[in-house]
Amino acid sequence: MISSISSVSNTLYKHVVKPILFRVKPDTVHEYMVSSGSLIQRFPGFMWIVSKFFAYKNDCLEIKKFGLVFANPVGLSAGLDKDAKLPPTMKAIGFGFVECGSVTFAQYDGNPQPWYTRLPKSKSIIVNSGLRSEGVQSVIARANTYKKELFTDFPLNISVAKTNSKQASTCESGIEDYISTLKLWEEKGNAQMYTINISCPNTYGGEPYTTVESLEKLLGAIDKLKIKKPVFIKMPIDKPWNEFKRLLAVCDKHNVQGITLGNLYKDRSTVKLDEDYDSSVKGNFSGKPCWEISNDLLERAYAEYHDRFVFSGVGGVFSAEDAYTKIKLGATFVQLVTGLIFEGPAVIGRINKELSELLNSEGYSHISEAVGIDNRYI
């Protein structure tokens, strides 16, 4: 069923839906997708049908970590579902977990538009949303409306960042902002995992927690909360290995269970693109431009810390082969957003189905057996 439906859906999306959507401003498409998805998912029967047509399940892909069950290793990355409006939809199309956010303590409407600019030939989006968020109270209230069963084998991962405002722009005030958000989730929310976003660009005050000193202060403050749920750190990918390694060493000293690699590509002088773009457009690059550098950092980080951290690979995943490459470099999980936008909703089931086929062809009985097998540094 999944193979034939995926093929039809892929053809329909590629030749009919995508050409129409890509004629509309991406900001508009994003808002419409979130609003329509949040409306449609109110009909459980329809979500059940979507799941039967799109999602692919195989025991060889199921992951048990941190006392949680993940139906498969493929998760939605932060940035698409900022305010936890789409978890039922994301589960129905086949994701193994969802990362909502980034969620900030206070509400913020976002940077001046455009928030998103497509680069189709480069399989990338220039992102400049600036940590738009309804604010933590609103997101918690919405997340708590979902039935607990929704997250049984589909963990809710909440990305937490500091509010994009002058009031939270210093190191100290930013830490207070993070802590206030985490406290509320711990007291009132249903998050099963947290990802601490220290590397979001285009925000007031920049990225103050990507230095050893500031990251030490932030993680020390988070330690005091004594969080029992897994905590991941979403890392920048614009640091050379020697600097990146020092940030990992800070994480190693604190209550951190995982590393997410990584965030957007920010250096316009070195980014590799297959088309020209309007240089006046603000933002940083998602998708394929992140592929090589994120993979290199993943491979090096896994070699150094595979006995300490669980790794989640982000950046340039559009196919099962892409996901498998990151897994074989050391990722237990992989995440995507741009691949979903460019390839359509059937891509998730297709990735999972083809991942199981790749495992079988190479003689593995479970996805965990392939983690790190191609890492050159071990």
C-alpha positions as CSV (number, residue, x, y, z in Angstrom):
1,M,0.0,0.0,0.0
2,I,2.7,2.5,1.0
3,S,4.7,2.0,-2.1
4,S,1.8,2.6,-4.6
5,I,0.3,5.5,-2.6
6,S,3.7,7.1,-2.1
7,S,4.4,6.9,-5.8
8,V,1.0,8.4,-6.7
9,S,1.4,11.1,-4.0
10,N,4.9,11.9,-5.1
11,T,3.9,12.3,-8.7
12,L,0.8,14.4,-7.8
13,Y,2.9,16.6,-5.4
14,K,5.8,17.0,-7.9
15,H,3.7,17.8,-11.0
16,V,0.5,19.4,-9.7
17,V,0.6,20.6,-6.0
18,K,4.2,21.8,-5.8
19,P,4.1,24.0,-9.0
20,I,1.0,25.7,-7.6
21,L,2.4,26.2,-4.1
22,F,5.7,27.5,-5.4
23,R,3.9,30.3,-7.2
24,V,2.7,31.6,-3.9
25,K,4.9,33.4,-1.4
26,P,6.4,30.8,1.0
27,D,5.3,32.8,4.1
28,T,1.7,32.5,2.9
29,V,2.0,28.8,2.1
30,H,3.5,28.1,5.5
31,E,0.7,29.9,7.3
32,Y,-2.0,28.2,5.2
33,M,-0.4,24.8,5.7
34,V,-0.4,25.2,9.5
35,S,-3.9,26.6,9.7
36,S,-5.4,24.0,7.3
37,G,-3.5,21.1,8.9
38,S,-4.6,22.1,12.4
39,L,-8.2,22.2,11.2
40,I,-8.2,18.9,9.3
41,Q,-6.5,16.9,12.1
42,R,-9.6,17.6,14.3
43,F,-11.2,14.7,12.5
44,P,-9.6,11.5,13.9
45,G,-11.1,9.3,11.2
46,F,-9.4,11.4,8.5
47,M,-6.0,11.2,10.3
48,W,-6.4,7.4,10.6
49,I,-6.9,7.2,6.8
50,V,-3.9,9.5,6.2
51,S,-1.8,7.3,8.5
52,K,-2.8,4.1,6.6
53,F,-1.9,5.6,3.3
54,F,1.3,7.5,4.2
55,A,3.0,6.1,7.4
56,Y,5.3,3.1,7.2
57,K,6.0,0.9,10.2
58,N,8.6,-1.8,10.7
59,D,10.0,-3.1,13.9
60,C,13.6,-2.8,12.6
61,L,13.1,1.0,12.7
62,E,11.7,1.3,16.2
63,I,14.0,3.0,18.7
64,K,13.8,2.8,22.5
65,K,15.8,5.5,24.2
66,F,15.5,7.5,27.5
67,G,12.5,5.3,28.5
68,L,10.7,6.6,25.3
69,V,9.6,4.7,22.2
70,F,10.1,6.2,18.8
71,A,8.3,4.4,15.9
72,N,11.2,5.3,13.7
73,P,14.3,7.5,13.7
74,V,12.9,10.2,11.4
75,G,11.7,13.4,13.2
76,L,10.3,16.8,12.2
77,S,12.9,19.4,13.0
78,A,12.0,22.7,14.7
79,G,10.9,25.6,12.6
80,L,7.9,24.3,10.8
81,D,5.5,23.7,13.7
82,K,6.5,26.6,15.9
83,D,3.5,26.6,18.3
84,A,2.7,22.8,18.5
85,K,-0.3,23.1,16.1
86,L,0.4,20.0,14.0
87,P,1.6,16.9,16.0
88,P,-1.4,14.7,15.0
89,T,-0.7,15.5,11.3
90,M,3.0,14.9,11.6
91,K,2.4,11.5,13.2
92,A,-0.2,10.6,10.6
93,I,2.3,11.2,7.7
94,G,4.8,8.9,9.4
95,F,7.3,10.9,11.5
96,G,8.7,9.0,14.5
97,F,8.8,12.1,16.7
98,V,8.1,15.8,16.4
99,E,10.2,18.8,17.5
100,C,7.9,21.9,18.0
101,G,9.2,25.4,18.4
102,S,11.4,27.0,19.1
103,V,9.2,28.1,22.0
104,T,10.2,31.3,23.8
105,F,9.0,32.7,27.2
106,A,7.3,35.8,25.7
107,Q,5.3,36.2,22.5
108,Y,7.1,37.5,19.4
109,D,5.6,38.2,16.0
110,G,8.8,37.6,14.0
111,N,11.2,39.6,12.0
112,P,10.0,41.8,9.1
113,Q,8.9,39.6,6.2
114,P,9.9,37.8,4.1
115,W,10.5,35.0,6.6
116,Y,11.3,32.4,3.9
117,T,12.8,32.6,0.5
118,R,13.0,29.5,-1.7
119,L,16.1,28.4,-3.6
120,P,14.7,25.4,-5.6
121,K,17.8,24.5,-7.5
122,S,19.9,24.5,-4.3
123,K,17.2,22.6,-2.4
124,S,17.3,25.3,0.3
125,I,15.3,28.0,2.0
126,I,16.6,31.3,3.3
127,V,15.1,31.5,6.8
128,N,14.6,34.8,8.6
129,S,11.6,34.2,10.8
130,G,13.5,35.4,13.9
131,L,12.1,33.0,16.5
132,R,8.4,33.7,16.0
133,S,6.5,32.3,18.9
134,E,3.1,32.6,20.6
135,G,4.9,32.4,23.9
136,V,5.2,29.5,26.3
137,Q,1.9,29.8,28.1
138,S,-0.1,29.6,24.9
139,V,2.0,26.7,23.5
140,I,1.7,24.6,26.7
141,A,-2.1,25.2,26.8
142,R,-2.4,23.9,23.2
143,A,0.0,20.9,23.7
144,N,-2.0,19.8,26.7
145,T,-5.1,19.5,24.6
146,Y,-3.7,16.5,22.8
147,K,-4.5,13.0,24.0
148,K,-1.7,11.4,25.9
149,E,-1.9,8.4,23.5
150,L,-0.8,10.6,20.6
151,F,2.7,10.6,22.0
152,T,2.9,6.9,23.0
153,D,5.4,6.0,20.2
154,F,5.8,9.6,18.9
155,P,7.6,11.7,21.6
156,L,6.9,15.4,21.9
157,N,10.2,17.2,21.7
158,I,10.1,20.9,22.6
159,S,12.8,23.3,21.3
160,V,13.4,26.1,23.7
161,A,15.1,29.4,22.9
162,K,15.3,32.8,24.4
163,T,12.7,35.4,23.5
164,N,13.8,37.6,20.6
165,S,13.7,40.9,22.4
166,K,15.9,43.6,23.9
167,Q,14.8,42.5,27.4
168,A,16.3,39.0,26.8
169,S,19.4,40.1,24.8
170,T,22.1,39.9,27.5
171,C,23.7,36.7,28.7
172,E,22.1,36.9,32.1
173,S,18.6,38.0,30.9
174,G,18.6,35.4,28.2
175,I,19.4,32.6,30.7
176,E,16.5,33.8,32.9
177,D,14.3,33.6,29.8
178,Y,15.4,30.0,29.0
179,I,14.9,29.0,32.6
180,S,11.5,30.5,32.9
181,T,10.3,28.6,29.8
182,L,11.7,25.3,31.0
183,K,10.2,25.8,34.5
184,L,6.7,26.2,33.0
185,W,7.1,23.2,30.8
186,E,8.2,21.1,33.8
187,E,5.4,22.4,36.0
188,K,2.5,22.5,33.5
189,G,3.5,21.0,30.2
190,N,3.6,17.5,28.6
191,A,7.0,17.7,26.8
192,Q,8.9,14.4,26.8
193,M,12.2,15.8,25.5
194,Y,13.8,19.3,25.3
195,T,16.1,20.7,22.7
196,I,18.0,23.8,23.8
197,N,18.4,26.0,20.8
198,I,21.6,28.0,21.3
199,S,22.3,28.7,17.7
200,C,19.3,30.5,16.1
201,P,20.5,33.4,14.0
202,N,18.8,36.7,13.1
203,T,17.8,37.5,16.7
204,Y,18.2,40.5,19.0
205,G,21.7,40.2,20.5
206,G,22.9,37.4,18.2
207,E,23.9,34.0,19.5
208,P,25.3,34.6,23.0
209,Y,25.5,31.0,24.0
210,T,27.9,29.7,21.4
211,T,31.0,30.5,23.4
212,V,32.5,28.3,26.1
213,E,31.9,30.8,28.9
214,S,28.3,31.7,28.1
215,L,27.3,28.1,27.4
216,E,28.8,27.0,30.7
217,K,26.6,29.6,32.4
218,L,23.5,28.5,30.6
219,L,23.9,24.8,31.1
220,G,24.8,25.4,34.8
221,A,21.6,27.2,35.3
222,I,19.6,24.4,33.5
223,D,21.3,21.8,35.7
224,K,19.8,23.4,38.8
225,L,16.3,22.5,37.4
226,K,17.2,18.8,37.8
227,I,15.3,17.9,34.6
228,K,14.7,14.1,34.3
229,K,13.8,14.2,30.7
230,P,16.4,14.0,27.9
231,V,18.0,17.3,27.0
232,F,19.5,17.9,23.6
233,I,21.6,20.9,22.5
234,K,21.0,22.3,19.0
235,M,24.5,23.3,17.8
236,P,25.7,25.8,15.3
237,I,27.5,24.4,12.2
238,D,29.6,27.5,11.5
239,K,32.3,26.7,14.0
240,P,35.6,25.1,13.0
241,W,36.1,21.8,14.7
242,N,38.5,23.0,17.4
243,E,35.9,25.6,18.6
244,F,33.1,23.1,18.2
245,K,34.9,20.5,20.2
246,R,35.3,22.9,23.1
247,L,31.5,23.5,23.1
248,L,31.0,19.7,23.2
249,A,33.3,19.5,26.2
250,V,31.1,22.0,28.0
251,C,28.0,19.9,27.2
252,D,29.8,16.9,28.5
253,K,30.0,18.4,32.0
254,H,26.3,19.0,32.3
255,N,22.9,17.3,32.3
256,V,22.9,16.9,28.5
257,Q,21.9,13.6,26.8
258,G,22.0,14.5,23.2
259,I,23.5,16.7,20.5
260,T,21.5,18.0,17.5
261,L,23.7,18.8,14.5
262,G,22.8,21.3,13.5
263,N,21.3,24.7,12.7
264,L,21.3,26.9,9.5
265,Y,24.3,27.7,7.3
266,K,25.2,31.3,7.9
267,D,28.4,32.2,6.0
268,R,27.3,33.7,2.7
269,S,30.9,33.9,1.5
270,T,31.3,30.1,1.5
271,V,27.8,28.7,1.0
272,K,27.5,26.5,-2.0
273,L,24.4,27.3,-4.1
274,D,23.2,26.2,-7.5
275,E,21.5,29.6,-8.3
276,D,21.8,33.3,-7.8
277,Y,19.7,35.0,-5.2
278,D,18.8,38.5,-4.0
279,S,21.6,39.3,-1.6
280,S,19.5,41.9,0.1
281,V,17.2,39.2,1.5
282,K,18.1,38.6,5.1
283,G,18.4,35.1,6.6
284,N,20.4,31.9,6.5
285,F,20.3,28.7,4.5
286,S,18.5,25.4,5.3
287,G,18.6,22.2,3.4
288,K,21.4,20.9,1.1
289,P,23.9,23.8,1.8
290,C,24.1,22.4,5.3
291,W,24.8,18.8,4.1
292,E,28.6,18.6,4.0
293,I,29.5,20.7,7.0
294,S,26.9,19.2,9.3
295,N,28.0,15.7,8.3
296,D,31.6,16.4,8.9
297,L,30.9,17.8,12.4
298,L,28.6,14.8,13.1
299,E,31.2,12.3,12.1
300,R,33.9,14.0,14.3
301,A,31.6,14.5,17.2
302,Y,30.4,10.9,17.2
303,A,33.9,9.6,17.1
304,E,34.8,11.7,20.2
305,Y,31.6,11.3,22.2
306,H,29.6,8.2,21.0
307,D,29.8,6.7,24.5
308,R,28.4,9.9,26.0
309,F,25.8,11.5,23.7
310,V,23.0,10.5,21.4
311,F,23.2,12.4,18.1
312,S,20.4,13.7,15.9
313,G,21.5,14.6,12.4
314,V,19.8,17.6,10.7
315,G,20.6,19.3,7.4
316,G,20.0,18.2,3.8
317,V,17.9,15.1,4.4
318,F,15.7,14.6,1.3
319,S,15.8,10.8,0.9
320,A,16.4,7.5,2.6
321,E,20.0,7.5,1.3
322,D,20.5,10.9,2.9
323,A,19.1,9.7,6.2
324,Y,21.1,6.5,6.1
325,T,24.3,8.5,5.4
326,K,23.8,10.4,8.6
327,I,23.0,7.3,10.6
328,K,26.1,5.5,9.4
329,L,28.2,8.6,10.4
330,G,26.7,8.4,13.9
331,A,23.2,9.7,14.1
332,T,20.6,7.7,16.1
333,F,18.0,10.1,14.9
334,V,17.6,12.3,11.7
335,Q,15.4,15.3,11.3
336,L,14.1,17.4,8.4
337,V,11.9,20.3,7.4
338,T,13.2,21.5,4.0
339,G,13.0,17.9,2.6
340,L,9.3,17.8,3.6
341,I,8.6,21.1,1.8
342,F,10.4,20.2,-1.4
343,E,9.4,16.5,-1.6
344,G,5.9,16.5,-0.1
345,P,4.3,14.5,2.7
346,A,4.8,11.1,1.2
347,V,8.6,11.5,1.6
348,I,8.5,10.4,5.3
349,G,6.9,7.0,4.7
350,R,9.1,6.6,1.6
351,I,12.3,7.3,3.7
352,N,11.3,4.8,6.4
353,K,10.3,2.1,3.9
354,E,13.6,2.5,2.0
355,L,15.6,2.7,5.2
356,S,14.3,-0.8,6.1
357,E,15.2,-2.0,2.7
358,L,18.7,-0.6,2.9
359,L,19.1,-2.3,6.3
360,N,18.0,-5.6,4.9
361,S,20.2,-5.4,1.9
362,E,23.3,-4.8,4.1
363,G,22.4,-7.6,6.5
364,Y,21.2,-5.6,9.5
365,S,18.2,-6.6,11.5
366,H,17.8,-3.2,13.3
367,I,18.6,0.4,12.6
368,S,20.8,0.7,15.7
369,E,23.3,-1.7,14.2
370,A,24.1,0.8,11.4
371,V,24.8,3.8,13.7
372,G,28.4,4.9,13.2
373,I,29.5,2.1,10.9
374,D,30.9,4.4,8.3
375,N,32.6,6.8,10.7
376,R,36.2,7.2,9.5
377,Y,37.5,8.6,12.8
378,I,36.8,5.5,15.0
